[in-house]
Amino acid sequence: MFVSGVNIYASAWQWIAAAFGYACIVYIMFGGARRLELRQNRNYGADPEYQAYVKKTPILIPLIPLYSVAKHKWLVG
């Protein structure tokens, strides 16, 4: 939605509000991913198939090599 609305932002305040909203959504999504990762590690952490999946599957953004957000405590989400 942020990208599709780029051509209608008329003032700096609209840009700021849209960018702030986008940043909040990204923060919430990564916070949720962190909570899910911690819960899945607790439930399936000893399973070798799960560990293989975690090591080869990026979190949230395909093709970006970010495989874990569990260590980022600021992502309270």
All heavy atoms as a GROMACS GRO file, in nm:
protein
  621
    1MET      N    1   0.082  -0.119   0.000
    1MET     CA    2   0.000   0.000   0.000
    1MET      C    3   0.087   0.125   0.000
    1MET      O    4   0.052   0.223  -0.064
    1MET     CB    5  -0.092   0.000   0.121
    1MET     CG    6  -0.195  -0.112   0.124
    1MET     SD    7  -0.303  -0.122  -0.018
    1MET     CE    8  -0.393   0.028  -0.007
    2PHE      N    9   0.197   0.119   0.072
    2PHE     CA   10   0.286   0.236   0.076
    2PHE      C   11   0.338   0.269  -0.063
    2PHE      O   12   0.333   0.384  -0.106
    2PHE     CB   13   0.403   0.209   0.172
    2PHE     CG   14   0.504   0.320   0.177
    2PHE    CD1   15   0.475   0.437   0.247
    2PHE    CD2   16   0.625   0.309   0.115
    2PHE    CE1   17   0.567   0.540   0.252
    2PHE    CE2   18   0.718   0.411   0.120
    2PHE     CZ   19   0.688   0.527   0.190
    3VAL      N   20   0.383   0.169  -0.135
    3VAL     CA   21   0.438   0.191  -0.269
    3VAL      C   22   0.329   0.233  -0.367
    3VAL      O   23   0.350   0.321  -0.451
    3VAL     CB   24   0.510   0.064  -0.320
    3VAL    CG1   25   0.554   0.078  -0.464
    3VAL    CG2   26   0.629   0.033  -0.231
    4SER      N   27   0.211   0.175  -0.358
    4SER     CA   28   0.104   0.211  -0.451
    4SER      C   29   0.053   0.353  -0.428
    4SER      O   30  -0.003   0.413  -0.520
    4SER     CB   31  -0.012   0.112  -0.440
    4SER     OG   32  -0.075   0.123  -0.315
    5GLY      N   33   0.073   0.409  -0.312
    5GLY     CA   34   0.027   0.544  -0.285
    5GLY      C   35   0.132   0.652  -0.308
    5GLY      O   36   0.105   0.770  -0.286
    6VAL      N   37   0.250   0.614  -0.354
    6VAL     CA   38   0.359   0.710  -0.370
    6VAL      C   39   0.320   0.828  -0.459
    6VAL      O   40   0.356   0.942  -0.432
    6VAL     CB   41   0.486   0.639  -0.424
    6VAL    CG1   42   0.589   0.736  -0.475
    6VAL    CG2   43   0.545   0.551  -0.316
    7ASN      N   44   0.244   0.803  -0.564
    7ASN     CA   45   0.212   0.911  -0.657
    7ASN      C   46   0.106   1.008  -0.604
    7ASN      O   47   0.082   1.111  -0.666
    7ASN     CB   48   0.169   0.855  -0.792
    7ASN     CG   49   0.045   0.770  -0.782
    7ASN    OD1   50   0.004   0.732  -0.674
    7ASN    ND2   51  -0.012   0.737  -0.896
    8ILE      N   52   0.043   0.981  -0.491
    8ILE     CA   53  -0.059   1.073  -0.440
    8ILE      C   54  -0.017   1.149  -0.314
    8ILE      O   55  -0.091   1.234  -0.267
    8ILE     CB   56  -0.193   1.001  -0.413
    8ILE    CG1   57  -0.176   0.895  -0.306
    8ILE    CG2   58  -0.249   0.943  -0.539
    8ILE    CD1   59  -0.308   0.843  -0.252
    9TYR      N   60   0.101   1.120  -0.260
    9TYR     CA   61   0.148   1.194  -0.143
    9TYR      C   62   0.183   1.336  -0.188
    9TYR      O   63   0.274   1.356  -0.267
    9TYR     CB   64   0.270   1.128  -0.078
    9TYR     CG   65   0.246   0.986  -0.033
    9TYR    CD1   66   0.346   0.892  -0.044
    9TYR    CD2   67   0.126   0.947   0.021
    9TYR    CE1   68   0.326   0.761  -0.003
    9TYR    CE2   69   0.105   0.816   0.063
    9TYR     CZ   70   0.205   0.725   0.050
    9TYR     OH   71   0.185   0.596   0.090
   10ALA      N   72   0.110   1.435  -0.138
   10ALA     CA   73   0.126   1.572  -0.185
   10ALA      C   74   0.215   1.656  -0.095
   10ALA      O   75   0.279   1.749  -0.142
   10ALA     CB   76  -0.011   1.638  -0.199
   11SER      N   77   0.221   1.626   0.032
   11SER     CA   78   0.299   1.710   0.123
   11SER      C   79   0.396   1.624   0.204
   11SER      O   80   0.387   1.502   0.207
   11SER     CB   81   0.205   1.785   0.218
   11SER     OG   82   0.144   1.696   0.308
   12ALA      N   83   0.484   1.695   0.271
   12ALA     CA   84   0.583   1.625   0.354
   12ALA      C   85   0.513   1.549   0.468
   12ALA      O   86   0.557   1.440   0.506
   12ALA     CB   87   0.684   1.723   0.411
   13TRP      N   88   0.405   1.606   0.521
   13TRP     CA   89   0.333   1.540   0.630
   13TRP      C   90   0.272   1.409   0.584
   13TRP      O   91   0.268   1.312   0.661
   13TRP     CB   92   0.225   1.631   0.687
   13TRP     CG   93   0.285   1.744   0.764
   13TRP    CD1   94   0.284   1.876   0.729
   13TRP    CD2   95   0.359   1.736   0.886
   13TRP    NE1   96   0.352   1.949   0.822
   13TRP    CE2   97   0.400   1.865   0.920
   13TRP    CE3   98   0.396   1.631   0.969
   13TRP    CZ2   99   0.475   1.894   1.034
   13TRP    CZ3  100   0.471   1.659   1.082
   13TRP    CH2  101   0.509   1.789   1.113
   14GLN      N  102   0.223   1.403   0.462
   14GLN     CA  103   0.168   1.278   0.411
   14GLN      C  104   0.279   1.174   0.394
   14GLN      O  105   0.258   1.057   0.425
   14GLN     CB  106   0.096   1.303   0.278
   14GLN     CG  107  -0.032   1.378   0.294
   14GLN     CD  108  -0.096   1.410   0.161
   14GLN    OE1  109  -0.034   1.406   0.056
   14GLN    NE2  110  -0.225   1.444   0.167
   15TRP      N  111   0.394   1.217   0.348
   15TRP     CA  112   0.508   1.126   0.336
   15TRP      C  113   0.551   1.074   0.473
   15TRP      O  114   0.578   0.956   0.491
   15TRP     CB  115   0.626   1.195   0.267
   15TRP     CG  116   0.618   1.192   0.119
   15TRP    CD1  117   0.572   1.290   0.037
   15TRP    CD2  118   0.655   1.083   0.035
   15TRP    NE1  119   0.578   1.249  -0.093
   15TRP    CE2  120   0.630   1.122  -0.098
   15TRP    CE3  121   0.706   0.956   0.058
   15TRP    CZ2  122   0.654   1.040  -0.206
   15TRP    CZ3  123   0.732   0.874  -0.050
   15TRP    CH2  124   0.705   0.916  -0.180
   16ILE      N  125   0.557   1.164   0.568
   16ILE     CA  126   0.599   1.126   0.704
   16ILE      C  127   0.499   1.028   0.765
   16ILE      O  128   0.537   0.926   0.824
   16ILE     CB  129   0.617   1.251   0.792
   16ILE    CG1  130   0.739   1.331   0.744
   16ILE    CG2  131   0.632   1.214   0.939
   16ILE    CD1  132   0.750   1.468   0.804
   17ALA      N  133   0.370   1.059   0.753
   17ALA     CA  134   0.267   0.971   0.809
   17ALA      C  135   0.269   0.834   0.743
   17ALA      O  136   0.259   0.730   0.810
   17ALA     CB  137   0.129   1.035   0.794
   18ALA      N  138   0.285   0.830   0.611
   18ALA     CA  139   0.288   0.702   0.540
   18ALA      C  140   0.412   0.622   0.577
   18ALA      O  141   0.405   0.500   0.598
   18ALA     CB  142   0.282   0.726   0.389
   19ALA      N  143   0.527   0.688   0.585
   19ALA     CA  144   0.651   0.619   0.621
   19ALA      C  145   0.645   0.568   0.765
   19ALA      O  146   0.691   0.457   0.794
   19ALA     CB  147   0.770   0.712   0.602
   20PHE      N  148   0.587   0.648   0.854
   20PHE     CA  149   0.573   0.606   0.993
   20PHE      C  150   0.482   0.484   1.004
   20PHE      O  151   0.512   0.389   1.076
   20PHE     CB  152   0.519   0.721   1.079
   20PHE     CG  153   0.502   0.684   1.222
   20PHE    CD1  154   0.612   0.669   1.306
   20PHE    CD2  155   0.375   0.663   1.276
   20PHE    CE1  156   0.596   0.635   1.439
   20PHE    CE2  157   0.358   0.629   1.408
   20PHE     CZ  158   0.469   0.614   1.490
   21GLY      N  159   0.371   0.486   0.933
   21GLY     CA  160   0.280   0.372   0.933
   21GLY      C  161   0.348   0.246   0.880
   21GLY      O  162   0.332   0.137   0.935
   22TYR      N  163   0.423   0.260   0.772
   22TYR     CA  164   0.494   0.147   0.714
   22TYR      C  165   0.597   0.092   0.814
   22TYR      O  166   0.608  -0.029   0.832
   22TYR     CB  167   0.562   0.188   0.584
   22TYR     CG  168   0.639   0.078   0.519
   22TYR    CD1  169   0.572  -0.025   0.455
   22TYR    CD2  170   0.777   0.075   0.522
   22TYR    CE1  171   0.642  -0.129   0.395
   22TYR    CE2  172   0.847  -0.028   0.463
   22TYR     CZ  173   0.778  -0.129   0.400
   22TYR     OH  174   0.849  -0.231   0.342
   23ALA      N  175   0.672   0.181   0.878
   23ALA     CA  176   0.772   0.138   0.976
   23ALA      C  177   0.706   0.064   1.093
   23ALA      O  178   0.759  -0.037   1.142
   23ALA     CB  179   0.852   0.257   1.026
   24CYS      N  180   0.591   0.112   1.138
   24CYS     CA  181   0.520   0.045   1.247
   24CYS      C  182   0.475  -0.095   1.206
   24CYS      O  183   0.487  -0.190   1.284
   24CYS     CB  184   0.400   0.128   1.291
   24CYS     SG  185   0.446   0.276   1.382
   25ILE      N  186   0.424  -0.108   1.085
   25ILE     CA  187   0.380  -0.240   1.038
   25ILE      C  188   0.498  -0.336   1.029
   25ILE      O  189   0.488  -0.452   1.069
   25ILE     CB  190   0.308  -0.226   0.903
   25ILE    CG1  191   0.172  -0.160   0.925
   25ILE    CG2  192   0.291  -0.362   0.835
   25ILE    CD1  193   0.101  -0.119   0.798
   26VAL      N  194   0.611  -0.289   0.978
   26VAL     CA  195   0.730  -0.374   0.967
   26VAL      C  196   0.776  -0.417   1.107
   26VAL      O  197   0.809  -0.534   1.129
   26VAL     CB  198   0.842  -0.302   0.890
   26VAL    CG1  199   0.974  -0.375   0.902
   26VAL    CG2  200   0.803  -0.286   0.744
   27TYR      N  201   0.776  -0.324   1.202
   27TYR     CA  202   0.816  -0.356   1.339
   27TYR      C  203   0.724  -0.462   1.400
   27TYR      O  204   0.770  -0.557   1.462
   27TYR     CB  205   0.815  -0.228   1.424
   27TYR     CG  206   0.849  -0.252   1.569
   27TYR    CD1  207   0.979  -0.275   1.608
   27TYR    CD2  208   0.750  -0.254   1.666
   27TYR    CE1  209   1.010  -0.298   1.741
   27TYR    CE2  210   0.779  -0.277   1.798
   27TYR     CZ  211   0.910  -0.298   1.835
   27TYR     OH  212   0.941  -0.322   1.966
   28ILE      N  213   0.594  -0.446   1.380
   28ILE     CA  214   0.497  -0.542   1.434
   28ILE      C  215   0.516  -0.679   1.371
   28ILE      O  216   0.512  -0.782   1.439
   28ILE     CB  217   0.354  -0.491   1.414
   28ILE    CG1  218   0.329  -0.372   1.508
   28ILE    CG2  219   0.251  -0.600   1.438
   28ILE    CD1  220   0.203  -0.295   1.478
   29MET      N  221   0.539  -0.684   1.241
   29MET     CA  222   0.558  -0.812   1.172
   29MET      C  223   0.684  -0.883   1.220
   29MET      O  224   0.684  -1.004   1.244
   29MET     CB  225   0.563  -0.792   1.020
   29MET     CG  226   0.431  -0.746   0.962
   29MET     SD  227   0.297  -0.863   0.990
   29MET     CE  228   0.348  -0.999   0.891
   30PHE      N  229   0.795  -0.810   1.235
   30PHE     CA  230   0.917  -0.873   1.283
   30PHE      C  231   0.905  -0.912   1.430
   30PHE      O  232   0.961  -1.014   1.472
   30PHE     CB  233   1.038  -0.783   1.260
   30PHE     CG  234   1.096  -0.799   1.123
   30PHE    CD1  235   1.068  -0.708   1.023
   30PHE    CD2  236   1.178  -0.906   1.092
   30PHE    CE1  237   1.120  -0.722   0.897
   30PHE    CE2  238   1.231  -0.922   0.966
   30PHE     CZ  239   1.202  -0.829   0.867
   31GLY      N  240   0.832  -0.835   1.510
   31GLY     CA  241   0.809  -0.873   1.649
   31GLY      C  242   0.728  -1.001   1.658
   31GLY      O  243   0.756  -1.089   1.740
   32GLY      N  244   0.626  -1.014   1.574
   32GLY     CA  245   0.546  -1.137   1.569
   32GLY      C  246   0.630  -1.255   1.523
   32GLY      O  247   0.616  -1.367   1.575
   33ALA      N  248   0.718  -1.231   1.426
   33ALA     CA  249   0.805  -1.338   1.378
   33ALA      C  250   0.900  -1.383   1.489
   33ALA      O  251   0.928  -1.503   1.503
   33ALA     CB  252   0.885  -1.291   1.257
   34ARG      N  253   0.948  -1.288   1.570
   34ARG     CA  254   1.037  -1.324   1.681
   34ARG      C  255   0.963  -1.409   1.784
   34ARG      O  256   1.015  -1.511   1.830
   34ARG     CB  257   1.091  -1.199   1.749
   34ARG     CG  258   1.184  -1.232   1.865
   34ARG     CD  259   1.239  -1.106   1.930
   34ARG     NE  260   1.332  -1.143   2.034
   34ARG     CZ  261   1.297  -1.161   2.163
   34ARG    NH1  262   1.172  -1.145   2.201
   34ARG    NH2  263   1.387  -1.195   2.252
   35ARG      N  264   0.840  -1.368   1.820
   35ARG     CA  265   0.762  -1.448   1.916
   35ARG      C  266   0.736  -1.587   1.864
   35ARG      O  267   0.748  -1.687   1.936
   35ARG     CB  268   0.630  -1.378   1.947
   35ARG     CG  269   0.642  -1.262   2.041
   35ARG     CD  270   0.507  -1.217   2.096
   35ARG     NE  271   0.401  -1.214   1.997
   35ARG     CZ  272   0.368  -1.108   1.922
   35ARG    NH1  273   0.436  -0.996   1.934
   35ARG    NH2  274   0.269  -1.114   1.837
   36LEU      N  275   0.700  -1.598   1.737
   36LEU     CA  276   0.674  -1.728   1.677
   36LEU      C  277   0.801  -1.812   1.674
   36LEU      O  278   0.798  -1.931   1.706
   36LEU     CB  279   0.619  -1.712   1.536
   36LEU     CG  280   0.593  -1.841   1.460
   36LEU    CD1  281   0.487  -1.925   1.531
   36LEU    CD2  282   0.550  -1.811   1.318
   37GLU      N  283   0.914  -1.750   1.637
   37GLU     CA  284   1.039  -1.825   1.634
   37GLU      C  285   1.077  -1.877   1.772
   37GLU      O  286   1.120  -1.993   1.785
   37GLU     CB  287   1.150  -1.735   1.580
   37GLU     CG  288   1.283  -1.805   1.568
   37GLU     CD  289   1.392  -1.715   1.516
   37GLU    OE1  290   1.366  -1.599   1.483
   37GLU    OE2  291   1.506  -1.763   1.509
   38LEU      N  292   1.061  -1.796   1.875
   38LEU     CA  293   1.094  -1.842   2.010
   38LEU      C  294   1.004  -1.958   2.052
   38LEU      O  295   1.051  -2.056   2.111
   38LEU     CB  296   1.081  -1.727   2.110
   38LEU     CG  297   1.184  -1.616   2.097
   38LEU    CD1  298   1.150  -1.500   2.189
   38LEU    CD2  299   1.324  -1.668   2.124
   39ARG      N  300   0.876  -1.949   2.021
   39ARG     CA  301   0.783  -2.057   2.056
   39ARG      C  302   0.815  -2.184   1.977
   39ARG      O  303   0.816  -2.294   2.033
   39ARG     CB  304   0.639  -2.014   2.029
   39ARG     CG  305   0.539  -2.115   2.077
   39ARG     CD  306   0.397  -2.068   2.065
   39ARG     NE  307   0.369  -2.035   1.926
   39ARG     CZ  308   0.292  -1.934   1.885
   39ARG    NH1  309   0.234  -1.856   1.973
   39ARG    NH2  310   0.271  -1.913   1.758
   40GLN      N  311   0.845  -2.170   1.849
   40GLN     CA  312   0.878  -2.288   1.767
   40GLN      C  313   1.009  -2.351   1.813
   40GLN      O  314   1.023  -2.473   1.812
   40GLN     CB  315   0.886  -2.251   1.619
   40GLN     CG  316   0.755  -2.201   1.561
   40GLN     CD  317   0.646  -2.307   1.560
   40GLN    OE1  318   0.595  -2.347   1.664
   40GLN    NE2  319   0.611  -2.350   1.443
   41ASN      N  320   1.107  -2.269   1.850
   41ASN     CA  321   1.232  -2.324   1.902
   41ASN      C  322   1.209  -2.400   2.032
   41ASN      O  323   1.272  -2.504   2.056
   41ASN     CB  324   1.334  -2.213   1.925
   41ASN     CG  325   1.396  -2.164   1.796
   41ASN    OD1  326   1.393  -2.232   1.693
   41ASN    ND2  327   1.450  -2.044   1.799
   42ARG      N  328   1.119  -2.351   2.114
   42ARG     CA  329   1.087  -2.420   2.239
   42ARG      C  330   1.018  -2.555   2.212
   42ARG      O  331   1.048  -2.655   2.276
   42ARG     CB  332   0.998  -2.330   2.325
   42ARG     CG  333   0.987  -2.370   2.466
   42ARG     CD  334   0.916  -2.267   2.554
   42ARG     NE  335   0.795  -2.211   2.495
   42ARG     CZ  336   0.780  -2.082   2.459
   42ARG    NH1  337   0.879  -1.996   2.476
   42ARG    NH2  338   0.667  -2.038   2.407
   43ASN      N  339   0.929  -2.557   2.113
   43ASN     CA  340   0.854  -2.679   2.084
   43ASN      C  341   0.930  -2.778   1.996
   43ASN      O  342   0.918  -2.899   2.015
   43ASN     CB  343   0.723  -2.645   2.014
   43ASN     CG  344   0.627  -2.572   2.105
   43ASN    OD1  345   0.635  -2.584   2.226
   43ASN    ND2  346   0.537  -2.495   2.048
   44TYR      N  347   1.005  -2.728   1.898
   44TYR     CA  348   1.067  -2.817   1.800
   44TYR      C  349   1.218  -2.803   1.792
   44TYR      O  350   1.281  -2.855   1.700
   44TYR     CB  351   1.010  -2.788   1.660
   44TYR     CG  352   0.860  -2.797   1.654
   44TYR    CD1  353   0.783  -2.683   1.638
   44TYR    CD2  354   0.796  -2.919   1.667
   44TYR    CE1  355   0.645  -2.690   1.632
   44TYR    CE2  356   0.658  -2.927   1.662
   44TYR     CZ  357   0.583  -2.812   1.644
   44TYR     OH  358   0.447  -2.819   1.640
   45GLY      N  359   1.279  -2.735   1.885
   45GLY     CA  360   1.422  -2.705   1.879
   45GLY      C  361   1.513  -2.826   1.869
   45GLY      O  362   1.620  -2.818   1.808
   46ALA      N  363   1.473  -2.939   1.922
   46ALA     CA  364   1.557  -3.058   1.918
   46ALA      C  365   1.537  -3.140   1.792
   46ALA      O  366   1.614  -3.233   1.766
   46ALA     CB  367   1.529  -3.145   2.040
   47ASP      N  368   1.438  -3.108   1.712
   47ASP     CA  369   1.408  -3.184   1.590
   47ASP      C  370   1.506  -3.145   1.479
   47ASP      O  371   1.513  -3.029   1.438
   47ASP     CB  372   1.265  -3.153   1.546
   47ASP     CG  373   1.221  -3.237   1.428
   47ASP    OD1  374   1.299  -3.320   1.380
   47ASP    OD2  375   1.105  -3.217   1.384
   48PRO      N  376   1.585  -3.240   1.426
   48PRO     CA  377   1.683  -3.208   1.322
   48PRO      C  378   1.619  -3.159   1.192
   48PRO      O  379   1.677  -3.076   1.122
   48PRO     CB  380   1.759  -3.339   1.299
   48PRO     CG  381   1.693  -3.442   1.381
   48PRO     CD  382   1.592  -3.378   1.469
   49GLU      N  383   1.499  -3.205   1.159
   49GLU     CA  384   1.431  -3.157   1.039
   49GLU      C  385   1.392  -3.010   1.054
   49GLU      O  386   1.403  -2.932   0.959
   49GLU     CB  387   1.308  -3.242   1.009
   49GLU     CG  388   1.341  -3.381   0.961
   49GLU     CD  389   1.215  -3.461   0.930
   49GLU    OE1  390   1.109  -3.399   0.906
   49GLU    OE2  391   1.225  -3.584   0.931
   50TYR      N  392   1.348  -2.974   1.172
   50TYR     CA  393   1.314  -2.834   1.198
   50TYR      C  394   1.439  -2.746   1.189
   50TYR      O  395   1.436  -2.639   1.130
   50TYR     CB  396   1.249  -2.820   1.336
   50TYR     CG  397   1.229  -2.676   1.377
   50TYR    CD1  398   1.131  -2.598   1.317
   50TYR    CD2  399   1.308  -2.617   1.475
   50TYR    CE1  400   1.114  -2.466   1.354
   50TYR    CE2  401   1.291  -2.486   1.512
   50TYR     CZ  402   1.194  -2.410   1.450
   50TYR     OH  403   1.178  -2.280   1.487
   51GLN      N  404   1.549  -2.792   1.246
   51GLN     CA  405   1.674  -2.716   1.240
   51GLN      C  406   1.722  -2.698   1.096
   51GLN      O  407   1.770  -2.591   1.059
   51GLN     CB  408   1.782  -2.782   1.326
   51GLN     CG  409   1.756  -2.772   1.474
   51GLN     CD  410   1.744  -2.629   1.521
   51GLN    OE1  411   1.814  -2.541   1.475
   51GLN    NE2  412   1.652  -2.607   1.613
   52ALA      N  413   1.707  -2.800   1.014
   52ALA     CA  414   1.745  -2.789   0.873
   52ALA      C  415   1.656  -2.687   0.801
   52ALA      O  416   1.704  -2.607   0.720
   52ALA     CB  417   1.736  -2.924   0.804
   53TYR      N  418   1.527  -2.688   0.832
   53TYR     CA  419   1.433  -2.592   0.773
   53TYR      C  420   1.468  -2.448   0.813
   53TYR      O  421   1.470  -2.357   0.731
   53TYR     CB  422   1.291  -2.627   0.818
   53TYR     CG  423   1.189  -2.523   0.784
   53TYR    CD1  424   1.135  -2.515   0.656
   53TYR    CD2  425   1.145  -2.432   0.880
   53TYR    CE1  426   1.042  -2.419   0.625
   53TYR    CE2  427   1.050  -2.337   0.849
   53TYR     CZ  428   1.000  -2.330   0.722
   53TYR     OH  429   0.907  -2.234   0.691
   54VAL      N  430   1.499  -2.430   0.941
   54VAL     CA  431   1.532  -2.296   0.992
   54VAL      C  432   1.658  -2.241   0.926
   54VAL      O  433   1.666  -2.122   0.897
   54VAL     CB  434   1.549  -2.302   1.146
   54VAL    CG1  435   1.615  -2.177   1.201
   54VAL    CG2  436   1.416  -2.325   1.212
   55LYS      N  437   1.754  -2.326   0.899
   55LYS     CA  438   1.881  -2.281   0.842
   55LYS      C  439   1.872  -2.246   0.696
   55LYS      O  440   1.961  -2.179   0.644
   55LYS     CB  441   1.988  -2.387   0.865
   55LYS     CG  442   2.027  -2.397   1.009
   55LYS     CD  443   2.132  -2.500   1.033
   55LYS     CE  444   2.167  -2.499   1.181
   55LYS     NZ  445   2.210  -2.623   1.233
   56LYS      N  446   1.765  -2.288   0.626
   56LYS     CA  447   1.757  -2.259   0.483
   56LYS      C  448   1.638  -2.172   0.443
   56LYS      O  449   1.624  -2.136   0.328
   56LYS     CB  450   1.754  -2.389   0.403
   56LYS     CG  451   1.628  -2.469   0.422
   56LYS     CD  452   1.626  -2.591   0.335
   56LYS     CE  453   1.493  -2.662   0.358
   56LYS     NZ  454   1.472  -2.770   0.272
   57THR      N  455   1.552  -2.135   0.539
   57THR     CA  456   1.432  -2.059   0.507
   57THR      C  457   1.439  -1.920   0.569
   57THR      O  458   1.440  -1.906   0.691
   57THR     CB  459   1.308  -2.132   0.560
   57THR    OG1  460   1.309  -2.266   0.511
   57THR    CG2  461   1.181  -2.063   0.515
   58PRO      N  462   1.442  -1.814   0.488
   58PRO     CA  463   1.446  -1.678   0.541
   58PRO      C  464   1.316  -1.639   0.613
   58PRO      O  465   1.210  -1.691   0.583
   58PRO     CB  466   1.465  -1.589   0.418
   58PRO     CG  467   1.496  -1.681   0.306
   58PRO     CD  468   1.450  -1.816   0.343
   59ILE      N  469   1.328  -1.545   0.705
   59ILE     CA  470   1.212  -1.497   0.780
   59ILE      C  471   1.152  -1.377   0.708
   59ILE      O  472   1.221  -1.281   0.676
   59ILE     CB  473   1.254  -1.456   0.922
   59ILE    CG1  474   1.293  -1.579   1.000
   59ILE    CG2  475   1.145  -1.380   0.993
   59ILE    CD1  476   1.335  -1.553   1.140
   60LEU      N  477   1.022  -1.383   0.681
   60LEU     CA  478   0.938  -1.277   0.626
   60LEU      C  479   0.971  -1.231   0.484
   60LEU      O  480   0.883  -1.209   0.405
   60LEU     CB  481   0.935  -1.154   0.716
   60LEU     CG  482   0.856  -1.165   0.844
   60LEU    CD1  483   0.860  -1.034   0.919
   60LEU    CD2  484   0.712  -1.204   0.819
   61ILE      N  485   1.096  -1.211   0.450
   61ILE     CA  486   1.131  -1.154   0.321
   61ILE      C  487   1.207  -1.258   0.238
   61ILE      O  488   1.320  -1.290   0.270
   61ILE     CB  489   1.217  -1.028   0.338
   61ILE    CG1  490   1.146  -0.928   0.430
   61ILE    CG2  491   1.245  -0.964   0.203
   61ILE    CD1  492   1.230  -0.814   0.476
   62PRO      N  493   1.146  -1.309   0.132
   62PRO     CA  494   1.214  -1.408   0.050
   62PRO      C  495   1.341  -1.350  -0.014
   62PRO      O  496   1.347  -1.230  -0.044
   62PRO     CB  497   1.112  -1.442  -0.059
   62PRO     CG  498   0.982  -1.393  -0.009
   62PRO     CD  499   1.012  -1.281   0.085
   63LEU      N  500   1.440  -1.433  -0.031
   63LEU     CA  501   1.567  -1.400  -0.096
   63LEU      C  502   1.658  -1.309  -0.013
   63LEU      O  503   1.767  -1.278  -0.055
   63LEU     CB  504   1.544  -1.339  -0.234
   63LEU     CG  505   1.458  -1.422  -0.330
   63LEU    CD1  506   1.434  -1.346  -0.458
   63LEU    CD2  507   1.519  -1.557  -0.357
   64ILE      N  508   1.614  -1.262   0.103
   64ILE     CA  509   1.699  -1.185   0.194
   64ILE      C  510   1.748  -1.284   0.301
   64ILE      O  511   1.667  -1.344   0.370
   64ILE     CB  512   1.621  -1.070   0.261
   64ILE    CG1  513   1.558  -0.978   0.159
   64ILE    CG2  514   1.710  -0.994   0.358
   64ILE    CD1  515   1.653  -0.890   0.083
   65PRO      N  516   1.878  -1.300   0.315
   65PRO     CA  517   1.930  -1.404   0.406
   65PRO      C  518   1.921  -1.367   0.554
   65PRO      O  519   2.020  -1.356   0.624
   65PRO     CB  520   2.075  -1.419   0.361
   65PRO     CG  521   2.110  -1.286   0.306
   65PRO     CD  522   1.986  -1.232   0.243
   66LEU      N  523   1.800  -1.347   0.602
   66LEU     CA  524   1.774  -1.325   0.744
   66LEU      C  525   1.701  -1.448   0.796
   66LEU      O  526   1.584  -1.469   0.765
   66LEU     CB  527   1.688  -1.200   0.764
   66LEU     CG  528   1.650  -1.166   0.908
   66LEU    CD1  529   1.776  -1.137   0.990
   66LEU    CD2  530   1.556  -1.049   0.911
   67TYR      N  531   1.772  -1.532   0.871
   67TYR     CA  532   1.719  -1.661   0.912
   67TYR      C  533   1.673  -1.667   1.056
   67TYR      O  534   1.612  -1.764   1.096
   67TYR     CB  535   1.823  -1.770   0.887
   67TYR     CG  536   1.860  -1.781   0.741
   67TYR    CD1  537   1.979  -1.731   0.693
   67TYR    CD2  538   1.772  -1.840   0.650
   67TYR    CE1  539   2.011  -1.739   0.560
   67TYR    CE2  540   1.803  -1.848   0.516
   67TYR     CZ  541   1.923  -1.798   0.472
   67TYR     OH  542   1.954  -1.806   0.339
   68SER      N  543   1.703  -1.564   1.135
   68SER     CA  544   1.662  -1.566   1.274
   68SER      C  545   1.651  -1.424   1.327
   68SER      O  546   1.734  -1.338   1.295
   68SER     CB  547   1.763  -1.642   1.358
   68SER     OG  548   1.728  -1.638   1.494
   69VAL      N  549   1.549  -1.399   1.409
   69VAL     CA  550   1.535  -1.271   1.478
   69VAL      C  551   1.522  -1.292   1.629
   69VAL      O  552   1.493  -1.200   1.702
   69VAL     CB  553   1.415  -1.188   1.423
   69VAL    CG1  554   1.443  -1.138   1.285
   69VAL    CG2  555   1.287  -1.266   1.431
   70ALA      N  556   1.544  -1.415   1.674
   70ALA     CA  557   1.526  -1.449   1.816
   70ALA      C  558   1.621  -1.372   1.906
   70ALA      O  559   1.586  -1.337   2.018
   70ALA     CB  560   1.544  -1.599   1.836
   71LYS      N  561   1.740  -1.341   1.859
   71LYS     CA  562   1.839  -1.274   1.944
   71LYS      C  563   1.816  -1.123   1.957
   71LYS      O  564   1.876  -1.059   2.040
   71LYS     CB  565   1.979  -1.301   1.891
   71LYS     CG  566   2.003  -1.244   1.753
   71LYS     CD  567   2.139  -1.281   1.700
   71LYS     CE  568   2.147  -1.230   1.557
   71LYS     NZ  569   2.212  -1.319   1.469
   72HIS      N  570   1.725  -1.068   1.877
   72HIS     CA  571   1.697  -0.924   1.880
   72HIS      C  572   1.589  -0.894   1.983
   72HIS      O  573   1.470  -0.896   1.953
   72HIS     CB  574   1.655  -0.874   1.742
   72HIS     CG  575   1.758  -0.899   1.636
   72HIS    ND1  576   1.877  -0.833   1.632
   72HIS    CD2  577   1.759  -0.985   1.531
   72HIS    CE1  578   1.949  -0.874   1.530
   72HIS    NE2  579   1.878  -0.968   1.466
   73LYS      N  580   1.629  -0.864   2.104
   73LYS     CA  581   1.535  -0.844   2.215
   73LYS      C  582   1.453  -0.716   2.201
   73LYS      O  583   1.348  -0.703   2.261
   73LYS     CB  584   1.611  -0.843   2.348
   73LYS     CG  585   1.673  -0.978   2.380
   73LYS     CD  586   1.732  -0.976   2.518
   73LYS     CE  587   1.812  -1.096   2.552
   73LYS     NZ  588   1.762  -1.224   2.528
   74TRP      N  589   1.498  -0.621   2.120
   74TRP     CA  590   1.422  -0.497   2.101
   74TRP      C  591   1.297  -0.520   2.018
   74TRP      O  592   1.209  -0.433   2.014
   74TRP     CB  593   1.510  -0.389   2.039
   74TRP     CG  594   1.571  -0.428   1.907
   74TRP    CD1  595   1.690  -0.492   1.889
   74TRP    CD2  596   1.517  -0.404   1.778
   74TRP    NE1  597   1.711  -0.512   1.755
   74TRP    CE2  598   1.608  -0.458   1.685
   74TRP    CE3  599   1.401  -0.343   1.732
   74TRP    CZ2  600   1.585  -0.454   1.548
   74TRP    CZ3  601   1.379  -0.338   1.596
   74TRP    CH2  602   1.470  -0.392   1.505
   75LEU      N  603   1.285  -0.635   1.954
   75LEU     CA  604   1.164  -0.667   1.877
   75LEU      C  605   1.060  -0.728   1.971
   75LEU      O  606   1.037  -0.847   1.972
   75LEU     CB  607   1.198  -0.767   1.766
   75LEU     CG  608   1.270  -0.712   1.646
   75LEU    CD1  609   1.313  -0.825   1.554
   75LEU    CD2  610   1.184  -0.614   1.571
   76VAL      N  611   1.001  -0.646   2.050
   76VAL     CA  612   0.903  -0.695   2.148
   76VAL      C  613   0.772  -0.727   2.079
   76VAL      O  614   0.706  -0.823   2.110
   76VAL     CB  615   0.883  -0.591   2.260
   76VAL    CG1  616   0.788  -0.644   2.364
   76VAL    CG2  617   1.016  -0.554   2.321
   77GLY      N  618   0.733  -0.643   1.982
   77GLY     CA  619   0.614  -0.664   1.899
   77GLY      C  620   0.494  -0.693   1.975
   77GLY      O  621   0.411  -0.765   1.979
   0.00000   0.00000   0.00000
